[in-house]
């Protein structure tokens, strides 16, 4: 095992230069983050049923929370990110206003509780069930042992619904407990977290530093929150969809006015206002940072123009009434003037990035050129809550360009480039061989030119991943870039890459599959849809198959067809001559991921087949099982 190295002189100089340009380091944010504190549990430590920690703030005890601001920052951490890490270390139950409470920093996101007439309305039940259950227990300890009477998902990202089984049960669902979400929630949650879930999940291990040791040379903070919890993740579909702005619901005696905000921070998202509390929830459309217009873990590019528009609309709808503003991450803002001022600058932050990127694009600049030039105006740059702790101006500019103009910059030299391994071999040859390339790269490293080192040595790593000297030099360069990064995700990507380059993971002959909790709980139609992206088209070839699928647990029926190496499914349809298969959603999920064999499932009567069972076995063999631990920084 090889370990991280110290910060170089070039990195220390970069930190000193950054500090001189930061906003005034006042104690205001720290006061807001601590306001209304009621209580917590030791280190916010949460265990799963097996006794393993799925969340533990004690692992961040190296962060000096006794002193506010950038003070005490190690050489291996960006001073601005260090300040954000201190703010995100404040954990526990907080009163927003009487009747509204948040548990913060028990996960990446906040969980909010609204006191209704008979129980608690839960907003955004975190990523996994165990921290959500711990948060609910903390709320009950201090505010009374009351039932959960409704759940609200603000949007379709997993940190806002994945822990739902920590606050409700199947029995709650069966008796009709309301789960409220924006229209399109389920489709977007499935699209983002299931269809591309394996690739996104693997990249998320980089983005959130999940594999890194906690410490000044490892994971410090994710910007948006501390990190991600590692417990049970599920997806329970909503029972109520909010389709129109102005929709009013009374839930457990609490009136809620909804604002639908599609294509903002998430494709399906909503803000809402509580008139009796004069409290505005901005979901994740506002946070104490510059957010991602494109998230490095991978997702659809977000619409910065739409994002800005809906923040402006929220000001118009609720700004004159709201006395407090809270959100799905970070800490609230109290006072009408302070809340509206915050909203206006958040609104203009996203519109500025949008407008200025397109201004420069219309002058003919490419995404890389725009990203190097874009800078905030003084009025926006003067706020801590516009800093790039999560999103960055650099990659957000590229995102805006991609949304309007796509991945191609117009230069035909970039239209059909060689893939990394083939290009790497030719670049190494052009440099005069591996030794010559490394010699030039080490000279650049000594000058602190880490971006250039990473660019040229990457070619050698892909040309010959067995070259340990190349991997180690690449790791050294990426590590210093990580130490300098203000963005938590950028730091996570750089340092995780460095760790994997120094300590390559042994290859596996079989796919090392990720967790399948969401797959098991998908509605039938979305489960069948997920099979389409597993179908290996080349293996399917010219096969033509048809199955009448009956789901025993839901009573739904589908016609599933394979032709032209493409899967289609049709609800409430059957075909004569098709093979009939009856099973539960769970049984199908287990067959797909290999937790059960067809023979065992038939023997245990978990499914029945009328017709050619071998044809169904043949179909299952065409479905890929994804290796979660695919390589990212090596071929």
VMD Tcl script that draws the C-alpha trace (Angstrom):
set ca {
  {0.00 0.00 0.00}
  {1.43 3.37 -1.03}
  {0.35 6.46 0.85}
  {-0.31 10.14 0.04}
  {2.53 12.63 -0.10}
  {3.02 16.12 1.31}
  {2.03 19.33 -0.39}
  {4.72 20.79 -2.64}
  {6.00 24.34 -2.52}
  {3.97 25.13 -5.63}
  {0.79 23.99 -3.87}
  {1.57 26.06 -0.78}
  {2.09 29.12 -2.98}
  {-1.23 28.44 -4.75}
  {-3.04 28.38 -1.41}
  {-1.45 31.65 -0.30}
  {-2.49 33.31 -3.55}
  {-6.06 32.06 -3.15}
  {-6.47 33.39 0.39}
  {-5.73 36.94 -0.69}
  {-8.74 36.87 -3.04}
  {-11.35 35.29 -0.76}
  {-14.36 37.18 0.66}
  {-14.13 38.73 4.12}
  {-13.96 35.88 6.64}
  {-16.79 36.93 8.96}
  {-18.41 34.62 11.55}
  {-21.88 35.03 10.00}
  {-22.08 31.63 8.27}
  {-20.96 29.82 11.40}
  {-23.65 31.55 13.43}
  {-26.28 30.55 10.88}
  {-25.05 26.93 10.78}
  {-25.32 26.65 14.60}
  {-28.54 28.61 15.09}
  {-31.40 26.67 16.63}
  {-29.29 23.71 17.78}
  {-31.26 21.29 19.95}
  {-29.15 18.14 20.24}
  {-27.32 15.34 18.48}
  {-25.89 11.87 19.07}
  {-22.19 11.24 19.69}
  {-20.30 11.82 16.44}
  {-23.63 11.36 14.62}
  {-22.53 7.73 14.41}
  {-25.07 5.41 12.81}
  {-24.69 1.62 12.59}
  {-26.46 -0.87 10.34}
  {-27.98 -4.16 11.46}
  {-24.59 -5.87 11.18}
  {-22.99 -3.31 13.48}
  {-21.02 -1.51 10.75}
  {-20.94 2.27 10.64}
  {-22.83 3.69 7.67}
  {-22.26 7.25 8.91}
  {-19.70 8.54 11.40}
  {-18.74 12.20 11.82}
  {-16.09 11.08 14.29}
  {-13.91 10.21 11.31}
  {-13.73 13.96 10.61}
  {-12.44 14.86 14.07}
  {-9.22 16.13 12.46}
  {-11.16 19.21 11.30}
  {-10.61 22.07 13.73}
  {-14.15 23.14 14.58}
  {-13.06 25.12 17.64}
  {-11.96 28.01 15.44}
  {-14.12 29.46 12.68}
  {-12.99 30.44 9.19}
  {-9.96 29.28 7.25}
  {-7.68 29.13 10.29}
  {-5.71 25.97 10.95}
  {-5.84 24.80 7.36}
  {-3.30 22.06 6.49}
  {-1.04 22.56 3.47}
  {-2.82 19.66 1.78}
  {-6.27 21.30 1.77}
  {-7.57 24.32 -0.12}
  {-8.17 27.01 2.57}
  {-11.62 27.90 1.23}
  {-12.73 24.24 1.16}
  {-11.36 23.89 4.71}
  {-13.75 26.63 5.84}
  {-16.67 24.87 4.16}
  {-15.59 21.59 5.77}
  {-15.88 23.21 9.20}
  {-19.39 24.45 8.44}
  {-20.46 21.01 7.20}
  {-19.13 19.43 10.41}
  {-21.90 21.01 12.50}
  {-24.36 18.15 13.00}
  {-27.58 17.45 14.87}
  {-31.21 18.53 15.21}
  {-31.96 22.22 14.67}
  {-35.08 24.32 14.96}
  {-35.68 26.39 11.83}
  {-38.81 27.98 13.31}
  {-41.21 26.48 15.87}
  {-42.84 23.61 13.97}
  {-40.03 23.10 11.42}
  {-36.89 21.15 12.30}
  {-33.89 19.84 10.38}
  {-31.36 17.13 11.07}
  {-28.21 18.22 9.30}
  {-25.01 16.35 8.53}
  {-26.36 12.88 9.25}
  {-25.87 12.34 5.50}
  {-24.95 14.36 2.44}
  {-28.38 16.04 2.51}
  {-30.70 17.45 5.17}
  {-33.84 15.74 6.42}
  {-36.59 18.15 7.48}
  {-39.53 17.49 9.81}
  {-42.73 19.53 9.81}
  {-44.94 19.14 12.88}
  {-48.50 18.44 11.74}
  {-51.68 17.95 13.73}
  {-50.98 14.28 14.44}
  {-47.39 13.57 13.44}
  {-44.40 14.50 11.32}
  {-44.25 15.35 7.63}
  {-40.80 14.23 6.43}
  {-39.02 16.13 3.66}
  {-36.17 14.33 1.86}
  {-35.35 11.13 3.81}
  {-31.61 11.14 2.99}
  {-29.63 8.60 0.93}
  {-30.03 5.51 3.08}
  {-32.44 4.15 5.64}
  {-30.18 3.92 8.69}
  {-29.28 7.65 8.95}
  {-32.90 8.58 8.17}
  {-34.09 6.33 11.00}
  {-31.50 7.82 13.36}
  {-32.64 11.33 12.44}
  {-36.28 10.42 13.07}
  {-35.32 8.90 16.44}
  {-33.50 12.11 17.35}
  {-36.54 14.16 16.38}
  {-38.81 11.95 18.46}
  {-36.46 12.12 21.41}
  {-36.68 15.90 21.52}
  {-40.11 16.65 20.01}
  {-42.24 13.65 20.90}
  {-42.86 10.09 19.75}
  {-45.27 10.80 16.89}
  {-45.90 8.89 13.66}
  {-44.78 9.93 10.20}
  {-47.90 11.19 8.43}
  {-46.47 11.99 4.98}
  {-43.21 12.09 3.02}
  {-42.19 14.72 0.48}
  {-39.45 14.16 -2.10}
  {-38.23 17.55 -3.32}
  {-36.61 16.01 -6.40}
  {-35.32 12.95 -8.19}
  {-31.76 12.63 -6.83}
  {-31.04 9.67 -4.58}
  {-29.98 11.72 -1.54}
  {-33.58 12.94 -1.29}
  {-35.46 9.64 -1.40}
  {-33.10 6.67 -0.94}
  {-33.51 6.41 2.86}
  {-37.32 6.37 2.80}
  {-37.52 3.00 4.55}
  {-35.90 4.63 7.56}
  {-39.05 6.70 8.14}
  {-41.85 4.42 6.89}
  {-42.64 0.75 6.37}
  {-44.45 -1.38 3.83}
  {-47.43 -1.31 6.18}
  {-47.45 2.49 6.04}
  {-47.47 2.33 2.24}
  {-50.25 -0.25 2.17}
  {-52.50 1.90 4.35}
  {-52.08 4.84 2.00}
  {-49.49 7.11 3.58}
  {-48.93 9.97 1.15}
  {-45.60 10.29 -0.66}
  {-45.59 13.60 -2.53}
  {-43.18 14.40 -5.37}
  {-42.95 16.59 -8.47}
  {-44.46 15.29 -11.69}
  {-41.96 13.13 -13.58}
  {-40.11 12.15 -10.39}
  {-40.19 8.39 -10.92}
  {-39.15 8.49 -14.58}
  {-36.22 10.77 -13.80}
  {-35.13 8.85 -10.70}
  {-35.08 5.63 -12.70}
  {-33.35 7.22 -15.68}
  {-30.59 8.74 -13.59}
  {-30.07 6.13 -10.91}
  {-30.91 2.87 -12.67}
  {-30.44 3.12 -16.44}
  {-27.00 4.73 -16.02}
  {-26.69 3.73 -12.39}
  {-23.60 1.51 -12.59}
  {-21.45 4.07 -14.39}
  {-22.80 6.90 -12.27}
  {-22.29 4.97 -9.05}
  {-18.69 4.11 -9.85}
  {-17.92 7.71 -10.77}
  {-19.64 8.82 -7.58}
  {-17.01 6.92 -5.58}
  {-14.53 9.37 -7.06}
  {-16.70 12.45 -6.73}
  {-17.59 11.97 -3.06}
  {-14.24 10.56 -1.96}
  {-15.99 7.46 -0.65}
  {-12.88 5.27 -0.95}
  {-10.44 7.78 0.49}
  {-9.21 7.73 4.07}
  {-10.60 10.64 6.10}
  {-7.87 13.15 6.83}
  {-5.96 16.19 5.62}
  {-4.47 14.15 2.76}
  {-7.72 12.37 1.96}
  {-11.41 13.12 2.11}
  {-12.24 16.38 3.89}
  {-15.59 17.49 2.50}
  {-17.85 17.15 -0.52}
  {-18.82 20.84 -0.56}
  {-22.53 20.06 -0.73}
  {-22.18 18.12 2.52}
  {-19.67 15.86 4.22}
  {-19.95 12.69 2.15}
  {-22.46 9.97 1.26}
  {-23.86 7.42 3.70}
  {-23.35 3.73 3.02}
  {-26.61 2.14 4.14}
  {-29.76 0.63 2.60}
  {-31.00 2.51 -0.48}
  {-34.52 2.06 -1.83}
  {-36.92 3.71 -4.22}
  {-40.57 3.87 -3.21}
  {-42.73 5.54 -5.87}
  {-44.72 8.64 -4.94}
  {-48.48 8.46 -4.49}
  {-49.15 12.14 -5.23}
  {-47.56 14.07 -8.11}
  {-47.44 17.86 -8.18}
  {-47.87 19.06 -11.76}
  {-48.67 22.77 -11.48}
  {-47.28 25.77 -9.66}
  {-49.84 27.12 -7.24}
  {-51.11 23.68 -6.23}
  {-52.17 23.76 -2.58}
  {-52.40 20.72 -0.32}
  {-53.30 20.43 3.34}
  {-51.23 17.60 4.78}
  {-51.84 16.62 8.39}
  {-53.31 20.08 8.98}
  {-50.38 21.92 7.35}
  {-51.02 23.99 4.22}
  {-48.36 23.72 1.53}
  {-48.15 25.84 -1.63}
  {-46.05 24.23 -4.38}
  {-43.86 25.72 -7.10}
  {-42.93 23.23 -9.83}
  {-39.37 23.83 -11.10}
  {-38.59 21.35 -13.91}
  {-35.15 21.30 -15.57}
  {-33.37 23.12 -12.76}
  {-31.02 21.38 -10.32}
  {-32.88 18.18 -11.25}
  {-35.16 17.35 -14.17}
  {-38.06 16.91 -11.71}
  {-37.92 19.27 -8.73}
  {-40.17 21.56 -6.72}
  {-39.98 24.33 -4.14}
  {-42.79 24.91 -1.66}
  {-44.02 27.43 0.89}
  {-45.64 26.97 4.31}
  {-47.92 29.98 4.88}
  {-48.52 29.32 8.58}
  {-44.77 29.22 9.24}
  {-43.85 31.88 6.64}
  {-41.17 29.42 5.60}
  {-39.90 28.75 2.07}
  {-38.22 25.46 1.12}
  {-35.98 25.94 -1.93}
  {-35.24 22.21 -2.32}
  {-31.76 21.99 -3.89}
  {-32.30 24.93 -6.21}
  {-30.38 27.10 -3.76}
  {-27.45 26.13 -1.58}
  {-24.49 27.84 0.06}
  {-22.20 27.45 -2.95}
  {-22.15 27.35 -6.73}
  {-23.92 24.12 -7.65}
  {-23.31 21.81 -10.60}
  {-24.80 22.64 -13.96}
  {-23.12 19.39 -14.92}
  {-22.23 16.92 -12.18}
  {-18.89 15.12 -12.65}
  {-20.42 11.81 -11.52}
  {-22.45 12.02 -14.71}
  {-26.02 13.14 -15.40}
  {-27.96 15.14 -17.92}
  {-26.71 18.71 -18.24}
  {-28.94 21.09 -16.33}
  {-30.60 24.18 -17.75}
  {-28.94 27.17 -16.09}
  {-31.37 29.59 -17.72}
  {-34.38 27.69 -16.42}
  {-32.72 27.35 -13.02}
  {-32.31 31.11 -12.75}
  {-35.87 31.71 -13.99}
  {-37.45 29.54 -11.30}
  {-35.42 31.16 -8.51}
  {-36.70 34.51 -9.83}
  {-40.23 33.13 -9.86}
  {-39.83 31.98 -6.25}
  {-38.88 35.54 -5.28}
  {-41.99 36.83 -7.03}
  {-44.28 34.19 -5.49}
  {-42.99 34.03 -1.95}
  {-40.31 36.68 -1.36}
  {-42.67 39.28 0.11}
  {-44.03 36.81 2.68}
  {-41.26 34.40 3.65}
  {-39.47 35.12 6.92}
  {-37.15 32.12 6.69}
  {-35.60 30.15 3.82}
  {-34.36 26.59 4.19}
  {-33.14 24.02 1.70}
  {-32.15 20.40 1.22}
  {-28.48 21.11 1.97}
  {-26.61 23.51 4.25}
  {-28.14 26.00 6.69}
  {-31.14 28.35 6.54}
  {-31.39 32.12 6.10}
  {-33.52 34.06 8.55}
  {-35.18 37.40 7.79}
  {-37.03 38.52 4.69}
  {-34.36 40.88 3.40}
  {-31.51 38.39 3.93}
  {-33.50 35.60 2.26}
  {-34.37 37.66 -0.82}
  {-30.81 38.99 -1.14}
  {-29.54 35.39 -1.07}
  {-32.11 34.32 -3.68}
  {-31.22 37.18 -6.01}
  {-27.53 36.37 -6.02}
  {-28.16 32.67 -6.46}
  {-30.49 33.54 -9.36}
  {-27.88 35.75 -11.00}
  {-25.06 33.28 -10.37}
  {-26.58 30.71 -12.73}
  {-27.76 33.22 -15.30}
  {-24.34 34.87 -15.38}
  {-22.63 31.54 -16.11}
  {-25.25 30.83 -18.79}
  {-25.16 34.21 -20.48}
  {-21.41 34.75 -20.43}
  {-20.66 31.25 -21.71}
  {-22.92 31.80 -24.71}
  {-21.54 35.30 -25.26}
  {-18.07 33.85 -25.61}
  {-19.32 30.86 -27.63}
  {-20.84 33.30 -30.10}
  {-17.42 34.92 -30.41}
  {-16.12 31.51 -31.50}
  {-14.43 30.41 -28.28}
  {-14.37 26.69 -27.52}
  {-15.47 25.12 -24.22}
  {-11.88 24.88 -22.96}
  {-11.19 28.50 -23.85}
  {-14.39 29.75 -22.22}
  {-13.68 27.78 -19.06}
  {-10.28 29.44 -18.74}
  {-11.67 32.95 -19.18}
  {-14.92 32.92 -17.21}
  {-14.80 34.82 -13.90}
  {-17.54 36.21 -11.64}
  {-18.22 39.95 -11.35}
  {-17.25 41.57 -8.00}
  {-20.80 41.62 -6.60}
  {-21.13 37.86 -6.97}
  {-17.53 37.01 -6.16}
  {-17.84 38.79 -2.80}
  {-20.10 36.09 -1.33}
  {-19.03 32.79 0.20}
  {-22.24 31.20 -1.08}
  {-21.16 31.66 -4.70}
  {-17.85 29.81 -4.26}
  {-17.19 26.64 -6.24}
  {-17.31 24.11 -3.43}
  {-19.39 21.71 -5.52}
  {-19.79 23.05 -9.03}
  {-17.03 25.16 -10.56}
  {-17.08 27.96 -13.08}
  {-14.73 25.85 -15.17}
  {-16.84 22.75 -15.66}
  {-20.17 24.62 -15.51}
  {-19.13 26.73 -18.49}
  {-18.43 23.55 -20.43}
  {-21.85 22.27 -19.39}
  {-23.68 25.31 -20.76}
  {-21.74 24.97 -24.02}
  {-22.64 21.28 -24.23}
  {-26.34 21.96 -23.64}
  {-26.53 24.34 -26.57}
  {-23.78 23.15 -28.91}
  {-22.98 19.60 -27.82}
  {-19.65 17.88 -27.18}
  {-18.07 18.94 -30.51}
  {-16.18 22.24 -30.50}
  {-16.36 22.67 -34.29}
  {-12.74 21.78 -35.00}
  {-12.78 18.72 -37.30}
  {-9.52 17.52 -35.73}
  {-11.71 16.68 -32.72}
  {-14.50 15.05 -34.69}
  {-13.11 11.50 -34.87}
  {-10.21 11.29 -32.44}
  {-8.33 8.11 -31.69}
  {-9.40 6.24 -28.52}
  {-7.13 6.65 -25.46}
  {-5.01 3.50 -25.78}
  {-4.24 3.93 -29.48}
  {-3.62 7.67 -29.08}
  {-1.46 7.04 -26.02}
  {0.86 4.69 -27.88}
  {1.39 7.22 -30.66}
  {2.00 10.13 -28.29}
  {4.59 8.08 -26.40}
  {6.30 7.24 -29.67}
  {6.19 10.91 -30.69}
  {7.82 11.89 -27.38}
  {10.74 9.56 -28.06}
  {9.59 6.70 -25.88}
  {8.45 6.25 -22.29}
  {11.71 7.34 -20.65}
  {11.91 10.54 -22.67}
  {8.30 11.41 -21.93}
  {8.78 10.80 -18.20}
  {11.91 12.95 -18.15}
  {10.03 15.89 -19.65}
  {7.09 15.29 -17.33}
  {9.29 15.27 -14.20}
  {10.79 18.59 -15.26}
  {7.29 20.02 -15.60}
  {6.30 18.58 -12.21}
  {9.24 20.30 -10.54}
  {7.96 23.59 -11.99}
  {4.49 22.98 -10.52}
  {2.89 22.44 -13.95}
  {0.63 19.67 -12.70}
  {-2.11 20.06 -15.30}
  {0.41 19.55 -18.09}
  {2.00 16.59 -16.32}
  {-1.39 14.94 -15.97}
  {-2.16 15.49 -19.64}
  {1.03 14.02 -21.07}
  {1.58 11.20 -18.57}
  {-2.01 10.06 -19.05}
  {-0.99 9.03 -22.57}
  {1.77 6.81 -21.21}
  {-0.49 5.26 -18.55}
  {-3.02 4.27 -21.22}
  {-0.31 3.08 -23.59}
  {1.30 0.94 -20.88}
  {-0.55 0.71 -17.55}
  {2.14 -1.68 -16.25}
  {4.64 1.22 -16.23}
  {4.77 1.90 -12.49}
  {6.90 5.03 -12.89}
  {4.23 6.55 -15.13}
  {1.40 5.65 -12.78}
  {3.24 7.08 -9.78}
  {4.13 10.35 -11.49}
  {0.56 10.69 -12.70}
  {-0.63 10.06 -9.15}
  {1.76 12.70 -7.79}
  {0.47 15.32 -10.23}
  {-3.21 14.54 -9.65}
  {-2.62 14.57 -5.89}
  {-1.26 18.13 -5.90}
  {-4.19 19.21 -8.08}
  {-6.48 17.65 -5.49}
  {-4.78 19.49 -2.66}
  {-5.29 22.75 -4.55}
  {-8.94 22.13 -5.50}
  {-11.60 24.31 -3.87}
  {-14.31 21.99 -5.16}
  {-14.97 18.95 -2.99}
  {-15.82 16.79 -6.04}
  {-12.66 17.87 -7.88}
  {-10.58 16.98 -4.82}
  {-12.36 13.64 -4.62}
  {-11.70 12.82 -8.27}
  {-8.04 13.79 -8.15}
  {-7.19 12.04 -4.88}
  {-9.16 8.86 -5.63}
  {-7.43 8.65 -9.01}
  {-4.05 9.05 -7.32}
  {-4.88 6.29 -4.85}
  {-5.97 3.87 -7.57}
  {-2.93 4.61 -9.72}
  {-0.61 3.87 -6.80}
  {-2.57 0.85 -5.64}
  {-4.23 -0.79 -8.66}
  {-7.19 -3.02 -7.92}
  {-6.64 -6.68 -8.91}
  {-8.64 -7.64 -12.01}
  {-11.60 -9.95 -11.68}
  {-12.83 -12.67 -14.02}
  {-16.44 -12.05 -12.99}
  {-18.35 -8.77 -12.72}
  {-18.13 -7.20 -9.25}
  {-21.68 -5.90 -9.15}
  {-22.85 -2.91 -7.17}
  {-25.78 -2.78 -4.79}
  {-29.13 -3.58 -6.39}
  {-31.49 -2.16 -3.76}
  {-33.21 0.20 -6.16}
  {-33.57 -2.46 -8.86}
  {-35.58 -4.69 -6.51}
  {-38.10 -1.98 -5.66}
  {-38.69 -0.62 -9.16}
  {-42.20 -0.59 -10.58}
  {-42.65 -3.36 -13.14}
  {-42.50 -1.11 -16.20}
  {-39.29 0.58 -15.08}
  {-37.76 -2.80 -14.20}
  {-38.39 -4.05 -17.73}
  {-37.05 -0.79 -19.13}
  {-33.82 -1.32 -17.19}
  {-33.29 -4.65 -18.96}
  {-32.97 -2.83 -22.28}
  {-29.63 -1.27 -21.33}
  {-28.34 -4.66 -20.16}
  {-29.09 -6.38 -23.47}
  {-25.85 -7.20 -25.27}
  {-26.72 -6.28 -28.85}
  {-23.89 -8.18 -30.48}
  {-24.79 -11.38 -28.61}
  {-28.49 -10.92 -29.36}
  {-27.72 -10.74 -33.05}
  {-30.66 -11.86 -35.17}
  {-32.59 -13.59 -32.36}
  {-36.34 -12.94 -32.20}
  {-38.09 -13.78 -28.91}
  {-41.41 -12.91 -27.30}
  {-42.61 -13.42 -23.73}
  {-45.93 -12.80 -22.01}
  {-44.75 -11.60 -18.60}
  {-47.12 -11.70 -15.62}
  {-45.94 -10.14 -12.36}
  {-47.49 -12.09 -9.52}
  {-46.87 -9.37 -6.92}
  {-48.55 -6.52 -8.82}
  {-51.03 -8.29 -11.13}
  {-49.57 -6.48 -14.15}
  {-48.96 -8.13 -17.50}
  {-46.58 -7.16 -20.31}
  {-45.56 -8.38 -23.71}
  {-41.75 -8.38 -23.88}
  {-40.20 -8.69 -27.34}
  {-36.68 -8.97 -28.68}
  {-35.98 -8.17 -32.34}
  {-33.22 -6.34 -34.17}
  {-31.16 -6.65 -30.96}
  {-33.60 -4.29 -29.19}
  {-36.02 -4.97 -26.31}
  {-39.55 -3.54 -26.25}
  {-42.27 -4.01 -23.65}
  {-46.00 -3.33 -23.91}
  {-48.28 -3.14 -20.92}
  {-51.55 -5.12 -20.95}
  {-50.66 -6.86 -24.20}
  {-50.16 -10.53 -25.03}
  {-49.08 -12.37 -28.15}
  {-50.23 -15.78 -29.25}
  {-47.31 -18.15 -29.46}
  {-45.26 -16.14 -26.97}
  {-43.71 -17.94 -24.01}
  {-45.62 -17.19 -20.78}
  {-43.58 -16.36 -17.68}
  {-45.08 -15.64 -14.25}
  {-42.88 -14.30 -11.47}
  {-42.43 -11.43 -9.03}
  {-40.37 -8.32 -9.63}
  {-37.91 -9.45 -6.97}
  {-37.50 -12.84 -8.63}
  {-36.77 -11.18 -11.98}
  {-34.23 -8.82 -10.43}
  {-32.46 -11.74 -8.74}
  {-32.26 -13.63 -12.04}
  {-30.89 -10.60 -13.87}
  {-28.09 -9.91 -11.39}
  {-27.29 -13.58 -10.83}
  {-28.41 -13.95 -7.24}
  {-30.64 -16.81 -8.34}
  {-30.45 -19.33 -11.16}
  {-33.36 -20.18 -13.40}
  {-33.19 -23.81 -12.32}
  {-33.35 -22.92 -8.60}
  {-36.14 -20.40 -9.12}
  {-38.21 -22.99 -10.97}
  {-37.54 -25.61 -8.31}
  {-38.52 -23.16 -5.54}
  {-41.63 -22.14 -7.52}
  {-40.54 -18.48 -7.62}
  {-41.61 -18.47 -11.27}
  {-43.46 -20.61 -13.74}
  {-42.94 -20.92 -17.50}
  {-45.42 -22.16 -20.08}
  {-43.49 -23.00 -23.21}
  {-39.81 -23.31 -23.96}
  {-37.90 -22.65 -20.72}
  {-34.63 -22.79 -22.66}
  {-35.70 -19.72 -24.65}
  {-36.15 -17.75 -21.42}
  {-32.76 -18.99 -20.22}
  {-31.28 -17.91 -23.54}
  {-32.83 -14.47 -23.07}
  {-31.35 -14.11 -19.57}
  {-27.91 -15.04 -20.94}
  {-28.04 -12.03 -23.26}
  {-28.27 -9.59 -20.34}
  {-24.96 -8.13 -19.16}
  {-23.95 -7.95 -15.52}
  {-22.06 -4.75 -14.94}
  {-18.70 -4.64 -13.18}
  {-19.00 -1.79 -10.67}
  {-15.22 -1.53 -10.30}
  {-14.39 -0.79 -13.91}
  {-11.19 1.22 -14.40}
  {-11.33 4.98 -14.81}
  {-7.72 6.22 -14.86}
  {-6.28 3.15 -16.54}
  {-7.42 1.11 -19.55}
}
mol new
graphics top color blue
foreach p $ca { graphics top sphere $p radius 0.5 }
foreach p [lrange $ca 0 end-1] q [lrange $ca 1 end] { graphics top cylinder $p $q radius 0.2 }
display resetview
